[in-house]
Amino acid sequence: MSRSWPFAGGGIVGLTAGFEGLAQHVVLVERDPNVAAVWHAILGGQAKWLADQILNFDLTREIPSLASEFRLDTQAIAMKNTHHAKMTELVIGKDLSFSTPALAAWLV
């Protein structure tokens, strides 16, 4: 089973070398074009824009339908915010088989 995660795995070494000035040039390789797009936005000066998009995301009825259209899994997960208020968040991904009731309970 193949999974894609929104981080560059062992890329922390390259990222650290680049940000700490230990290397003049760093190449990060990512097979998943969607994950690569996230890194491109973050490292290309669009980190604030991306963060604003995520923070201001408004779940509408069209989102699960759109996710389904692109063959993405969706699952509602119970969570608590920083003020400990219980809420439900929608997780969207290519493969959410890792999401178990135990994980959902841990997030609450």
N, C-alpha and C positions, 0 to 999 in steps of 0.2 A: 504494500500500500504506500502510495506516495502522498505526502502532505506538503503544503506550502505555508510557511509562517511569516508574519510581517516583520522579520528581522533577518539580517544577513548571516545568521548562523555563526560561523567562525570569522565573519567579517569584522568582529570587534577588534581584532588585531590590526587589520588594515585601517579601520576607522580611527583607532587610537593613534596609530603611527602618523596618519594624515593630520588629525586635529592637534597633535602635540608637536608637529613640525619635525618628526623623526624621519619623514620621507617626503620627497618633493612631489611624488606622483603615486597615487594608489589606484588600483583597478579592482573594482568589486564585480563579481560575476553572479548573476541571478538568472535562473532558468525561467522562472515564472514572470511573464511580462507585467502582470498586475502588481506584484511585489516590487519589481524593478521600477515601476512608475512611482510607487510610494517613495522609494529611496531617491529617485531622480528629483521629485518635488522637494523632499527634505534637504538634500544636498545642493539643489539648484537654486536655493534662495526663496523657495515657496513654502517653507515650513510653517510660517504664520498663517498663510492662506489655507493650507491643509488642516491645521489645527482648528481654524475658524469653521471650516466646512464640517469637521467632525463634531465640534462642540455645538454647532447650530443645526445639526441634522434633525429634521422633523419627520418622524415616522407617520406616513400617511397610508391609506389603504392600498395605494399603488405600489408601495415598496415590496411587500411579499409577492405580489403578482409579477413585478419586474424581476425579482430574484428567481422566481420559478421559470420565467421566460428564458433566463440565462442558465438554467439548470443548476442553480445554487441552492444549498440547503438553508433552511431557516429554523430557528428554535428560540422560543421565549425562555429567558433565564431570569429567575428572581434574583435581585441584587439589593444592596443598600447603598445610598449615596453617602457623601461625607458627613451628612447630618443624621445618619443612621435611619433615614426614612426608607421604607421598603418600596421598591419599584420593580418594574419588569422591563428588561431590555431585550431587543431582538438581535440575536447573533445571526450573521449571514456569512456563509463560507462554502467552499467547494466540497468539503467533507467534514461534517460535524459528528462523525461517528465517535469521536473522542469525548463528546459531551454526554456525560452519564448523570443519573440522578445524584450520585455522590458528589460530582463536581458542582452541580447546580446547588446542592445543599451547602457546600463549602463556600460558595460565593455569597450566600445570604448572611 
